[in-house]
Structure formats: structure tokens, C-alpha cells
């Protein structure tokens, strides 16, 4: 166990040192590649060497991480006993995990910077026109800040319009509420009015019947008197 374990551990340490140095270079190239991309867009040239170096380092580091992972797996397969050995193996795994996280972080930062530069170019800040060809990076950000300020003003105007609309709708709601209250009061009074009209109609019908009866009696008396 001892010879194989020691050999694998030396390989792991050597590879960890190489990966650490590669990650430092990888980070520097990632920062420089984004800046070079902005310069290349202004001079209308082909992609610069920085992008190619970044991709090459990315592939190389990924292969080294996979190799280190395989070494750690071989170390874990060796029969061992003792807390010290397990601690060493756990430490190598933690180092590998940390390198992977750093690798992914550098890639994500590089992607974010590239997307930002692409956004600047898409908004006209990275084109080679007479008005922007002499702009420095600071001027580009100042111009972008001006665009953001203009957008903020437009948003504030929209918010003001929305607030005015809200106040208008609130006023209409209050008017409708008062109208609803009045209709409710009328509906509460309506049964009394209906009852009064019904009583008047009954009284009219009763008077009509009485008058009709009187007329019928008088007519009968007149006929009897005439034929008598």
C-alpha cells in the first residue's frame, strides 16, 4: 500500500500545484480577453489571440481537473486504515472541489464581461463611427450612464402617469360607491311605495265596483218603471 499510496499522493500534489498556477494565468487571460474583444470590435479586426489562449487554457485545466479526480479515486480504492490517511484523502478532495469552483467562477466572470462588452457594442458604444471612434473605456461607461439616466427618467414619468391614473380610478370608485349607496336607499324605500300604490289600486277597484253596482240597480229600477 505504502509505495502506491505515496506515488499517487506525489502525483496529486504535483498536479495540484500545476492547476493552481494555471488558474492564476487563466484568470489573467480571462480579464485581458474581454478587454481585447472591445478593442477588436473598434478596429474591425479578427478575434485576438487572447480569446484563443483562454479557450486553450480552459480545455487544459478541465483535463487536469479530470486527471486529478481520477488520482483521488485511485487513492480511495487503496485499502487503508487510520484517521491520518482518511484525513489526507479528504483534504485532496477538498482541494479538487475548490479548484473546480474557482475554474467555474473564472469562466462565469469571463462570460459576464464578454456579454457586457457585447451589450455595449449592441447599443452603439462599441462601433467604429466618427462620433465614438475616439471614446475611451471611461467615456463609454459615462455614455452608458447617460443612457441609464434617460431610461430612469422615462420610468419615473411612467410611474407618475400610473399614480395619476390610480388617483383618478380611486375618485371614480368613490363616486360609484356613493351612487351605489343611493340606489340601496331607494331600493329600501321602494317596498313602501309599492305597498302604497297597491292600496290605492285596491281602493279604486272597490269604488269602481260600488259605482257599477249603483248604476246597475238604477238601470234595473228604470226598466221596471218603464215597463210597468
Number of C-alpha atoms within 10 A of each C-alpha: 9 8 8 12 17 12 11 16 18 12 15 21 13 12 17 19 11 13 23 14 11 18 20 14 13 24 20 13 23 27 17 15 23 23 16 17 21 20 17 15 17 18 12 10 10 9 14 13 12 18 17 13 15 22 15 13 19 20 11 13 21 16 12 17 19 13 15 24 17 13 18 20 13 13 22 15 9 12 8 14 8 7 9 10 14 13 11 12 16 14 12 21 16 12 13 20 14 12 18 18 12 16 21 14 13 21 18 13 15 21 14 13 18 19 13 14 20 18 13 17 16 11 12 14 24 23 18 16 11 8 9 15 13 12 16 10 14 9 13 17 14 12 14 16 12 12 13 12 12 12 12 12 12 12 12 12 12 12 12 12 12 12 12 12 12 12 12 12 12 12 12 12 12 12 12 12 12 12 12 12 12 12 12 12 11 11 11 11 11 12 11 11 11 11 11 12 12 12 12 12 12 12 12 12 12 12 12 12 12 12 12 12 12 12 12 12 12 12 12 12 11 12 11 10 9 8 6 6
